[in-house]
Amino acid sequence: MQMTETNSKLKSMVTYIVLICLSAFVLVPILWMVSTAIKTEAETFSLPLRWIPENPSLQAFKRIIVEYPFGTQLLNSFINATASTVATLICATLAGYGITRFNFKGKKVFMSFLLVSQMFPAVMLLVPFYTILRRFNLINSHAGIVFVFISMSLSFSTWMMSSFFNDIPRSLDEAATIDGCSRFQVFYKVIMPLTLPGMISVAIYAFIMGWNDFLFSSTLITQDKMKTLTVGIAEFSGQYNVLWNDLMAASIVASIPLIILFAFLQKYFISGMTAGAVKQ
């Protein structure tokens, strides 16, 4: 009995040590980013390195707002991410409902295609996307980059919504139909409210995809007035030097929307990622 308790305590201790190490692996870079953002340029390169600056300063935050087109880039990222999120959510919700409630020829092939499309690296699609957008004069436009974001996030979003719709009994559809509801009313008034966690998780996923994108934004957008936040942050790294203070300050501001999003909606995102994992 004593040996069992000792083994249990040892396992708990090892578990806590592993968790502490993993937490440090994640948190240390974030803390260093904050520390660098509030340092002066002299302190940034001083030796020995200091975690806590002697003279904390917010000049880096002031510079990114005053000296750089940070506000424009922030607005562009917000427009692109929000528009693609709304469009992806609408399409994925309708597609997920249709897949789970209707039988049609090629249904399994279609679902397999959605899954296979996630296996290809994004860089393979760069040239095709560029060719299509150039043909329709959508380079350097919100519509073009939103179209790309929707294409990249729609497949997995449809899979998530399908998992949620599969968990809702078909008997609810039948009961609503008997009560006189049309097919759209069944979807809008009965089924869709029950999939709110799934819709929120899809919205979070699509927004993160659009907000964090760098590959497509840096290639399909060349005009300064259309550049997004990720592209603007990358430009702090010049050919001969790196503006570390400004770069870290911009990175902190860019992270705030995602932190807020996860802080309030984390439980919905986790439930959406695990939907369908247990068969009932």
N, C-alpha and C positions, 0 to 999 in steps of 0.2 A: 504493500500500500504506500509506504514511504517512498519507494523507488518510483512508483507511478507519479506521485506528486512532484518529485524532483524532476522527472522527465518533462512533465507538463510545464513546470516553471522555466526549465531550460528552453523549451520550444517557444514559450511566450517571450522570453528574453531575446532569443535569436530573431523572432518575428519583429519585435520592436526595434532592434538594431538595424535590420534590413529596411524597415519603413523609415527610420531616421535617415539612413544613408540615401535612400531614394528621394526623400523630401529635400535633403540638402542638395542633391544633384539638380533638382528643379528650382529650388528657391535661391541658391547662391548666385546664379547668373542674374536673376531678377533684382536681388538686393544690390548687386554690383552695378547694374544698370541705373538704379535709382541714385546710388552713391555718386556715380560719374556725372549724372545729369545736374546735380546740385553743387558740383565742384567748380572751381575756377579752372581756367586752362592750365595755369601753372601747376596747380595741385594734381591735375590729371596725369602729368608726366613726372611728378616728383617721386623721388626714392628716399626711403622705402614707401611702398604703396600704403595708402590709408583707406580704411573702410569708411570712417566718419570724417568728413572734411572739417578743417579748422575754421574756415570761413564759408559756411553754406551760402549759396547764391542761386537765385532764380533767373539769372541773366540768360541762360540757355533757352528757357521757356519763352522769355521775352523776344529773343532773337528769331526763333522759328516763326513767331507770329508777325513780327514787324519786318524782318529782312527777307523772308522767304514767302512764296505763294502757298503757305501751308493751309490757309483757310480755304482757298480754291480747291486744293487737292483733297482736303478733308470732305468738302461738299461733293466733289466728283465721286469719291469712294462711296459716300453715303447714298447718292442717287443710284449708282450702278448696283450696289449690293441690295438696296431696298427694292428696286424695280425687279431685279432678277429673282429675289425672294418671293415677292408677291406672285409673279408669273409662274414660278416653279411650284409654289404651294397650290395654286389653282389647278394647274395641269396634273400634278401628282395626285391630288385628291380625287379629281374626276377619273383619272386613269386607274387608280387603285380601286375605286368603287366599281368601275366597269369590269375590271379583271376578276373581282371576287363575286360579282352578282350576275354576270352574264357568261354564257358558254358560246364560244365562237371558234371557228376554224383557225388553227395556228396559234392558239393561246399559249401552249407550252413552249412553242418555238419563240414566241414573242418574249416570254418571261426569261427564257435562256439567253436571248439576244441582249436583254437589259443587263443581265449578269455579266455576260462576256464583254460587253462594252466597257465595263469598269476595269478590265484586266490590262488595257493598253495604257502606256504612259502618256501623260498630257502632251509631251513634246512632239509625239508623233502626229498630233492633230494640229500643230501650229501652222504648218504650210497650207493644209486644206482650208482651215479657217481664214487665213490671210487671203487666199485666192477667192473664196466666196465673198468675203466682205469687200474686197477691192472691186469685184465685179458689180456689186450692188451699191458702190460708193458709200460704204459704211465704215471705212477706216476713219479713225479720229472722231467717233460719234458714240454717244451713250447707247443708242439702239444696237450698234454692232457689238460692243463689249457685253451688253446685257444678253444678247442672243448667245454669245459664247458661254457666259456663266450659266444660263439656263441649260444649255446642251451638256455641260459638264456635271451638273448636279441633279438633273431630272431622273436619270435611271435609278440611282440609289434612293432618291426620294420616293419614287413610285414603289419600290420594293418595301420601304418602310410603311407607307400608307396601306399597301396590300396586306401587310401583317396585321395592322390594326383592324382593318375591315374584316379580315378572316376571324378575328376574335369576337365579332358581334354576331349573335345568332340570326339566322335567316328568318326565324319566326317573328322577329320584330318587323321585318319588311312585310311579311304576310299579314300580320295583325293590322298594320297601318293601311295596307291596301284594302282590307275588309272594311275598315272604318271610312273609306272613301278617299284616301289620299292618292294623288297621282304619283307616278314614278319619281318625278322631281321633288314633290313634297315629301315623299318617304326619305329621299336622300337629304334634303335641306333641313327638315324639321325633326326627323327622328334619328337618322344614322349619323349625320355630320356632327351634331353636338357631342355624341359619345366618343368621337375620335379627336377631341380637342387636344389631348396630350400628344397624339401623333402629329397633328398639324403644327403644334408648337415645336416639336422636335425637328420636323422637316424645315420649318422656318429658321431655326437656329443653324441647322446644318447648311442650308443654302446661303444664309447671310455670311457665315464664316468663310465659305468657299469664295464668295464675291469680295468680301472685305480683305482677305489675306492674299488674294491673287497677285502675283508679280509677273509670271511668265507671259501671259497673254496681254496684260496691261502694258508691259514694257515693249512689246513687239507690235501690237495693233494700235497703239496710241503714240504719236510722235509730237503732236502740238502741245506746247507748254500749258495752254489753258485747259486742256482735257486730261492732263496727267493725274494719276491717282496717288493716294498716300504712300503706297508701297514703293512706287517709282520715285517719288520725291524723297523718301527716306534713303533709298539706295544712292541718290545723287550726292549725299553728304560725304560719300567716299570718293575723293578726287584722285587724280593721277599721281600726285606727289604727297598728299596728306589726307588725313581723315579727321573730320570735325567731330570728335568723339562726344563732346558735351552736347552739341546740337543734335547729333544722331540719337543719343540716348534719350534726350528730352522728347524728341519727336516720336520715338518708339513707345515711350510711356503714354503719351497722349493717344497714340493710335491703339494702344491696348485697352484703354479705359472703356470704350463701348462694349468690347467682348467680355471684359470682366463683369460689367453691369449685367450683361445678357445672361451669363452663366450664373451669377449670384442669385438672380430671381427665378430663372427658368431651368436650372440644372436638373431637377427631378424629372421634368418632362422630357428632357433630352435623353437621360439615361433610360427611362421607360420606353422611349421610342426606339433606341438602339437595341434593346433586349426584347422587343415585342415579337412574339411568335417563337421565342427560344424554347418555351415549354409547351408541349402539345396537350391541350385539354380534351 
